[in-house]
Amino acid sequence: MLKKSWVYVLISALLIGVLAGCGAADETKENNASSDGEKKTVKIGYFPNLTHIATIVALEKGYFKESFGENVTIETKTVTNGGLFMEAMATKAIDVGTVGPGPLLNFYVKNKEYHIISGAVNGGAVLVARDGAGIKELKDFDGKKVAIPVVGSTQDVMLRKALKDAGLKAKTSGGTVDLFAAAPADTATLFVQKSVDGAATQEPWGYVLENQANGKLILDWDEFAWGKESTNTVVAARNDFLKKTDLTKSYLEAHKKAVEFIKENPEEAQEVVIAHLKELTGKELNKDEVKAAFSRLEVTTEVNEKVIQEMADISKEAGYIPSNKIDGMIDLSILKDVSK
């Protein structure tokens, strides 16, 4: 009986060793998805608009496919605002992609799982007034109603920054300016209906408001909020994706390549975006609109950490987040390796 018990103990120990080895092997596979031949999936998220041009170009030019290799399947998900993007990331429907810093920091202060790992676009947003609203300059927005893409969005935060500089505040912060959430594509109709007096919006919708709804440009992209340093779009990723260093590096290599292509080939890049968005939405953007809108943004991999912190400060003042402490949210370590 003693001998039999000893045999059971020996077998159990061997099984535990084997299982532990399997666990370690599985973890290695998880962290090195494309190096051992195992098929993996990367879920990339983005918005169907011009400020996500780097993601669109990387997809259309095959940069992601080339960088990830044949053992990685790429899935894409488009959303219409940052809140939906972050919700999709929280439920793991998106692993990595481009989003505004506003929604990301709103989630980060409640859950440290989300990080900015690269810049994507600076600028790309403008402040436009409706014709007949009596607005000639920023201070004239006193008592007016202004459309924003969504509450807590990057354009919301930028507008609050601009208003603060003019000595104004949003109604929700005890001021006189009414912020009204509306999809950017609907703002032209709102202008025509005189439902709003202005709009803080991303391109190409600013150009559309000027040329299709007779809007008046109050602050161009290099004047609105932080001007050319205004961070409109960043690359975001979850912690668990960042731990897969090889996949994160592959994404950023493709992203960087797309940024360089756009800078060197702006006209071709615009054509790529027009074709991509037509396939997605069934609507073809006007080439002149895209060209004009493109002149109002700057593609980049850089991140201005001071601006991001100020965005957090403004979001806290607005009551969107309980804290403006965002230490650790920006992680550019892998980007720096890619850039060497």
Residue pairs with C-beta under 8 A, 6 or more apart in sequence:
28 36
29 36
29 38
30 244
31 243
31 244
31 245
31 246
32 244
32 246
33 40
33 71
33 72
33 244
33 246
33 247
34 40
34 68
34 69
34 71
34 72
34 246
34 247
34 250
35 246
37 71
38 71
39 71
39 72
39 73
40 71
40 72
40 73
40 247
41 72
41 73
41 74
41 75
42 64
42 68
42 72
42 73
42 74
42 75
42 95
42 96
42 241
42 247
42 251
43 75
43 76
43 77
43 92
43 93
43 94
43 95
43 96
44 55
44 59
44 64
44 74
44 75
44 76
44 77
44 94
44 95
44 96
44 97
44 251
45 76
45 77
45 78
45 79
45 85
45 88
45 89
45 93
45 94
45 96
45 97
45 98
45 99
46 52
46 55
46 56
46 76
46 78
46 79
46 97
46 98
46 99
47 78
47 79
47 80
47 81
47 85
47 98
47 99
48 78
48 80
48 277
48 280
48 281
49 184
49 202
49 203
49 204
49 205
49 277
50 124
50 202
50 203
50 204
50 273
50 290
50 293
50 294
50 297
51 120
51 121
51 124
51 125
51 202
51 203
51 232
51 233
51 297
52 98
52 120
52 121
52 233
53 121
53 262
53 269
53 273
53 294
53 297
53 299
54 98
54 120
54 121
54 233
54 255
54 258
54 259
54 262
54 299
55 97
55 98
55 120
55 255
55 258
56 272
56 273
56 276
56 277
57 63
57 258
57 261
57 262
57 269
57 272
57 273
58 64
58 254
58 255
58 257
58 258
59 74
59 76
59 276
60 272
60 275
60 276
61 258
61 261
61 272
63 253
63 254
63 255
63 257
63 258
63 261
64 74
64 250
64 251
64 254
65 74
66 254
67 250
67 251
67 253
67 254
67 257
68 74
68 247
68 250
68 251
68 254
69 250
72 247
72 250
77 88
77 93
77 94
77 97
78 280
79 85
79 88
80 183
81 103
81 149
81 150
81 153
81 183
82 99
82 100
82 102
82 103
82 104
82 150
82 152
82 153
82 154
83 103
83 150
83 152
83 153
85 94
85 97
85 99
85 103
85 236
86 99
86 103
86 104
86 106
86 107
86 114
88 94
89 95
89 97
89 107
89 114
89 236
89 238
90 107
90 111
90 113
92 238
95 237
95 238
95 241
96 117
96 235
96 236
96 237
96 238
96 241
96 248
96 251
97 235
97 236
98 120
98 233
98 234
98 235
98 236
99 233
99 234
99 236
100 153
100 154
100 155
100 232
100 233
100 234
101 116
101 154
101 231
101 234
101 308
101 311
102 152
102 153
102 154
102 155
102 156
102 157
102 311
102 315
103 152
103 153
103 154
104 114
104 116
104 234
104 236
104 329
105 308
105 311
105 312
105 315
105 321
105 326
105 329
106 152
106 315
106 320
106 321
107 114
108 114
108 115
108 326
108 329
109 312
109 321
109 322
109 323
109 324
109 325
109 326
110 321
110 322
112 239
112 328
112 329
113 238
113 239
113 240
114 236
114 237
114 238
114 239
114 329
115 236
115 237
115 238
115 239
115 242
115 328
115 329
115 330
115 331
116 234
116 235
116 236
116 303
116 308
116 329
116 330
116 331
116 332
117 234
117 235
117 236
117 237
117 242
117 248
117 252
117 331
117 332
117 334
117 335
118 234
118 235
118 252
118 255
118 256
118 301
118 303
118 332
118 335
119 231
119 233
119 234
119 235
119 300
119 301
119 302
119 303
119 304
120 232
120 233
120 234
120 235
120 255
120 259
120 299
120 300
120 301
121 232
121 233
121 297
121 298
121 299
121 300
122 228
122 229
122 230
122 231
122 232
122 297
122 298
122 300
122 304
123 221
123 222
123 224
123 227
123 228
123 230
123 232
123 296
123 297
123 298
124 202
124 203
124 221
124 232
124 233
124 293
124 296
124 297
125 154
125 155
125 158
125 200
125 201
125 202
125 203
125 206
125 221
125 224
125 225
125 230
125 232
126 200
126 201
126 203
126 206
126 217
126 219
126 220
126 221
126 224
126 296
127 138
127 159
127 162
127 198
127 199
127 200
127 217
127 218
127 219
127 224
128 198
128 199
128 201
128 206
128 209
128 210
128 215
128 216
128 217
128 218
129 135
129 136
129 140
129 141
129 197
129 198
129 215
129 216
129 218
130 191
130 194
130 196
130 197
130 198
130 213
130 215
130 216
131 191
131 213
131 214
131 215
131 216
132 194
133 144
133 197
133 198
134 140
135 141
135 144
135 197
135 198
135 216
135 218
136 216
136 218
137 218
138 162
138 163
138 165
138 166
138 168
138 218
138 219
139 166
139 167
139 168
141 163
141 166
141 168
141 177
141 197
141 198
142 168
142 176
142 177
143 176
143 177
144 177
144 178
144 197
144 198
145 177
145 178
145 180
145 195
145 196
145 197
145 198
146 159
146 177
146 178
146 179
146 180
146 196
146 197
146 198
146 199
146 200
147 180
147 181
147 182
147 187
147 190
147 196
147 198
147 199
147 200
147 201
148 155
148 156
148 159
148 179
148 180
148 181
148 182
148 199
148 200
148 201
149 155
149 156
149 181
149 182
149 183
149 184
149 201
149 202
150 156
150 181
151 179
151 181
151 320
152 315
152 318
152 320
154 231
154 232
154 233
154 311
155 200
155 201
155 202
156 179
156 200
156 318
157 225
157 311
157 314
157 315
157 318
158 200
158 224
158 225
158 226
158 230
159 170
159 179
159 200
159 225
160 169
160 170
160 173
160 314
160 317
160 318
161 225
161 226
161 310
161 311
161 314
162 200
162 219
162 224
162 225
163 169
163 170
163 175
163 177
164 314
168 175
168 176
168 177
169 175
169 176
169 177
170 177
170 178
170 179
170 318
171 177
171 178
171 179
172 179
172 318
172 319
173 317
173 318
173 319
180 195
180 196
182 190
182 196
184 199
184 201
184 202
184 205
185 205
187 196
187 199
187 201
187 205
187 209
187 213
188 205
188 208
188 209
188 212
188 213
190 196
190 199
191 199
191 209
191 213
191 214
191 215
192 213
198 218
199 205
199 206
199 209
199 215
200 224
201 209
202 232
203 221
203 293
203 294
203 296
203 297
204 285
204 289
204 290
204 292
204 293
206 215
206 217
206 293
206 296
207 289
207 292
207 293
207 296
208 289
209 215
210 216
210 217
211 289
220 296
221 227
221 228
221 230
221 296
221 297
222 228
222 296
224 230
226 304
226 307
226 310
228 298
229 304
229 307
230 307
231 303
231 304
231 307
231 308
231 311
232 297
234 303
235 251
235 252
235 255
237 248
237 251
241 247
241 248
242 248
242 331
242 334
245 334
248 334
249 334
249 337
249 338
252 301
252 334
252 335
252 338
253 338
255 301
256 301
256 335
256 338
256 339
259 299
259 300
259 301
261 269
262 269
262 299
263 299
266 294
267 291
269 294
270 287
270 290
270 291
270 294
273 285
273 290
274 284
274 285
274 287
274 290
277 283
277 284
277 285
278 284
278 285
301 335
301 339
303 330
303 332
305 330
308 326
308 329
308 330
309 324
309 326
312 321
312 324
312 325
312 326
313 324
315 321
315 324
316 322
316 323
316 324
